[in-house]
């Protein structure tokens, strides 16, 4: 069995590695939020009852 090599890295390298792993998640989250905002804007154009119904359905679907 081989022992794993321990590499001493600075905090800036760790931060860069974390950003490299995390940026796709950030982009996906922002895209989902933009989609929800677009839905709310379009429901608002339909009328107040439609906006209320859509908001209620969205809150049940995505708690």
C-alpha positions as a Python dict, from the first residue, in 0.01 Angstrom:
ca = {
    (1, 'X'): (0, 0, 0),
    (2, 'X'): (125, 345, -85),
    (3, 'X'): (86, 635, 153),
    (4, 'X'): (-80, 939, -5),
    (5, 'X'): (141, 1239, -58),
    (6, 'X'): (48, 1535, 155),
    (7, 'X'): (84, 1861, -29),
    (8, 'X'): (108, 2178, 175),
    (9, 'X'): (-95, 2442, -6),
    (10, 'X'): (-167, 2796, 90),
    (11, 'X'): (-510, 2933, 163),
    (12, 'X'): (-518, 3118, -170),
    (13, 'X'): (-474, 2793, -362),
    (14, 'X'): (-748, 2630, -156),
    (15, 'X'): (-978, 2925, -221),
    (16, 'X'): (-911, 2905, -594),
    (17, 'X'): (-983, 2531, -594),
    (18, 'X'): (-1309, 2591, -408),
    (19, 'X'): (-1415, 2855, -659),
    (20, 'X'): (-1332, 2622, -947),
    (21, 'X'): (-1557, 2356, -798),
    (22, 'X'): (-1835, 2590, -692),
    (23, 'X'): (-1890, 2824, -987),
    (24, 'X'): (-2118, 2584, -1180),
    (25, 'X'): (-2344, 2559, -875),
    (26, 'X'): (-2357, 2937, -845),
    (27, 'X'): (-2447, 2975, -1213),
    (28, 'X'): (-2720, 2709, -1186),
    (29, 'X'): (-2868, 2874, -877),
    (30, 'X'): (-2871, 3217, -1044),
    (31, 'X'): (-3033, 3070, -1356),
    (32, 'X'): (-3307, 2913, -1145),
    (33, 'X'): (-3370, 3241, -965),
    (34, 'X'): (-3387, 3426, -1298),
    (35, 'X'): (-3638, 3172, -1428),
    (36, 'X'): (-3859, 3218, -1121),
    (37, 'X'): (-3837, 3597, -1151),
    (38, 'X'): (-3938, 3574, -1517),
    (39, 'X'): (-4235, 3356, -1425),
    (40, 'X'): (-4352, 3606, -1162),
    (41, 'X'): (-4320, 3898, -1405),
    (42, 'X'): (-4521, 3716, -1671),
    (43, 'X'): (-4790, 3615, -1420),
    (44, 'X'): (-4808, 3977, -1304),
    (45, 'X'): (-4892, 4084, -1659),
    (46, 'X'): (-5187, 3842, -1661),
    (47, 'X'): (-5351, 3986, -1352),
    (48, 'X'): (-5359, 3982, -973),
    (49, 'X'): (-5557, 3658, -943),
    (50, 'X'): (-5320, 3473, -1174),
    (51, 'X'): (-5020, 3611, -986),
    (52, 'X'): (-5167, 3496, -654),
    (53, 'X'): (-5244, 3149, -790),
    (54, 'X'): (-4900, 3115, -944),
    (55, 'X'): (-4728, 3231, -627),
    (56, 'X'): (-4927, 2983, -419),
    (57, 'X'): (-4845, 2699, -658),
    (58, 'X'): (-4478, 2795, -665),
    (59, 'X'): (-4458, 2805, -285),
    (60, 'X'): (-4605, 2454, -268),
    (61, 'X'): (-4384, 2319, -546),
    (62, 'X'): (-4059, 2479, -423),
    (63, 'X'): (-4088, 2515, -43),
}
